[in-house]
Amino acid sequence: MQNEKSIVEGCDLTYAVCMLGGRWKLLILCKLEGGKLRFSELRDRINGITERMLTLQLRELEKEGLISRTVYAEVPHRVDYELTAIAEELVPIWSQLSNWGGKHRKLMEKQV
């Protein structure tokens, strides 16, 4: 814990990678790029994620200020999730990362 804290505090890149790290966070953010989505819409668009994991990741992303959660006083209740302004700044970055991933994957497939 001490090492992680010193690494994250000392390097902005490491801080960003830790915030976005894991299997699901970046994928959730990418799905929200097109606008607001409800929990069930997110769940249906992300293959393999459990409801529990989606809930945990959404809570973390909200705590980190990357998504906002809006609860509507309706029956049945409705909750929307959307990117915050700071998260929207990541859109061109994850687009570039996706392009790089595609190029790298093709390169690696040629080597096999």
C-alpha positions in Angstrom: 0.0 0.0 0.0 2.8 2.4 0.8 4.6 1.7 -2.5 1.5 2.1 -4.5 0.7 5.4 -2.8 4.2 6.8 -3.5 4.1 5.6 -7.1 0.7 7.1 -7.8 1.5 10.4 -6.0 4.8 10.8 -7.9 3.7 10.1 -11.5 0.7 11.6 -13.2 0.7 8.8 -15.9 0.7 6.1 -13.2 -2.2 8.0 -11.4 -4.2 8.0 -14.7 -3.5 4.3 -15.4 -4.5 3.3 -11.9 -7.7 5.3 -12.2 -8.7 3.7 -15.5 -7.1 0.3 -14.9 -8.9 -3.0 -14.7 -11.0 -5.0 -17.1 -14.1 -2.9 -17.2 -13.6 0.8 -16.4 -12.4 1.9 -19.8 -15.0 -0.2 -21.6 -17.8 1.3 -19.4 -16.5 4.8 -20.2 -16.4 4.0 -23.9 -20.0 2.8 -23.9 -21.0 6.1 -22.3 -19.3 8.1 -25.1 -22.5 8.3 -27.1 -24.5 9.8 -24.2 -26.6 8.8 -21.2 -27.3 5.2 -20.6 -29.4 3.3 -18.0 -27.9 0.5 -16.0 -29.6 -2.2 -18.0 -28.4 -0.6 -21.3 -24.8 -0.6 -20.1 -25.1 -4.2 -18.9 -26.5 -5.3 -22.2 -23.8 -3.6 -24.2 -20.9 -5.1 -22.2 -20.5 -8.8 -22.8 -19.4 -10.9 -19.8 -19.9 -8.3 -17.0 -22.0 -9.3 -14.0 -24.5 -6.9 -12.5 -22.5 -6.9 -9.3 -19.2 -6.0 -11.1 -21.0 -3.3 -13.2 -22.4 -1.8 -10.0 -19.0 -1.8 -8.3 -17.2 -0.3 -11.3 -19.9 2.4 -11.7 -19.6 3.4 -8.1 -15.8 3.7 -8.4 -16.1 5.7 -11.6 -18.6 8.0 -9.9 -16.4 8.4 -6.9 -13.4 9.2 -9.2 -15.5 12.0 -10.9 -15.5 10.3 -14.3 -19.2 9.6 -14.5 -22.3 11.2 -13.1 -25.3 9.4 -11.9 -28.8 10.8 -12.1 -31.7 9.2 -10.1 -35.2 10.1 -11.2 -38.1 10.0 -8.7 -40.2 7.6 -10.8 -41.8 4.3 -10.2 -40.1 2.1 -11.2 -37.1 4.3 -10.4 -34.8 5.2 -13.3 -31.0 5.9 -13.1 -28.9 7.4 -15.9 -25.2 7.4 -16.2 -23.1 9.8 -18.3 -19.6 11.0 -18.7 -18.4 14.0 -16.8 -16.6 16.9 -18.6 -13.2 15.6 -17.4 -14.0 12.1 -18.7 -15.0 13.5 -22.1 -11.4 14.7 -22.4 -10.4 11.1 -22.5 -12.4 10.3 -25.7 -9.6 11.1 -28.2 -7.1 9.3 -26.0 -9.0 6.0 -25.9 -9.7 6.4 -29.6 -6.0 6.6 -30.2 -5.3 3.7 -27.8 -7.9 1.6 -29.7 -6.3 2.4 -33.0 -2.9 1.5 -31.6 -4.4 -1.8 -30.2 -5.8 -2.7 -33.6 -2.4 -2.1 -35.3 -0.5 -4.0 -32.6 -3.0 -7.0 -32.7 -2.5 -7.3 -36.5 1.2 -7.1 -36.1 1.2 -9.9 -33.5 -1.1 -12.0 -35.6 1.3 -11.8 -38.5 4.1 -13.1 -36.3 2.3 -16.2 -35.2 
